Amino acid sequence: MVTLSLGSSGPEVRELQRRLEAVWAYHGRINGRFDEEVQEAVARYQSWRYVQDDPEGVYGPTTRRLLEENTPEV
């Protein structure tokens, strides 16, 4: 499982953006770039779900598992 963070890019980031959009945490462009706006959205989602295992704003294993569970249709 790949950890995504500020500066990451590519199709996995696009999927992350779509998933964050589906849970109303992200409202930016789906462009495959993990920028500050995506980082803030990840941190927002982590706050909502009380994620403490991954660094704030980093799409690590715990954040990924929870977000994928919440967005199976994406």
C-alpha positions in Angstrom: 0.0 0.0 0.0 1.5 3.3 -1.1 1.6 6.3 1.2 0.7 9.6 -0.5 1.7 13.0 0.7 2.5 16.5 -0.4 4.2 16.4 -3.8 2.8 13.0 -4.8 1.1 12.8 -8.2 -0.5 10.3 -10.6 -3.6 8.1 -10.8 -3.6 7.2 -7.1 -3.9 10.8 -6.2 -6.8 11.3 -8.7 -8.5 8.4 -6.9 -7.8 10.0 -3.5 -9.2 13.3 -4.8 -12.4 11.5 -6.0 -12.8 9.7 -2.7 -12.3 12.9 -0.7 -14.8 14.7 -2.9 -17.3 11.9 -2.3 -17.2 12.5 1.5 -17.3 16.3 1.1 -13.8 16.8 2.3 -12.3 18.1 -1.0 -13.7 20.6 -3.4 -10.8 21.2 -5.8 -9.8 20.0 -9.2 -9.3 16.3 -9.9 -5.9 16.7 -11.4 -3.7 14.0 -9.8 -1.6 16.4 -7.8 -1.2 16.1 -4.0 -1.0 19.8 -3.2 -1.8 21.8 -0.1 -5.5 21.7 -0.8 -5.4 17.9 -0.9 -3.3 17.8 2.2 -5.8 19.9 4.0 -8.7 17.7 2.8 -6.8 14.6 4.1 -6.2 16.3 7.4 -9.9 17.3 7.6 -11.0 13.7 6.9 -8.5 12.4 9.5 -10.0 14.8 12.1 -13.5 13.7 11.3 -12.6 10.0 11.7 -10.1 10.6 14.6 -7.2 9.0 12.7 -4.1 9.1 14.8 -2.0 6.4 13.2 -1.0 8.4 10.1 0.7 11.8 10.2 -1.7 14.7 9.7 -2.4 15.3 6.1 -0.6 12.1 4.9 -2.7 9.4 3.2 -1.3 6.5 5.0 -2.6 2.9 5.7 -5.2 3.8 8.3 -6.6 6.8 6.5 -6.7 4.8 3.2 -8.6 1.9 4.8 -11.2 4.2 6.4 -11.7 6.3 3.3 -12.0 3.2 1.0 -14.5 1.7 3.4 -16.6 4.9 3.2 -16.4 5.3 -0.6 -16.7 1.8 -2.1 -18.5 3.2 -5.2 -15.6 5.4 -6.3 
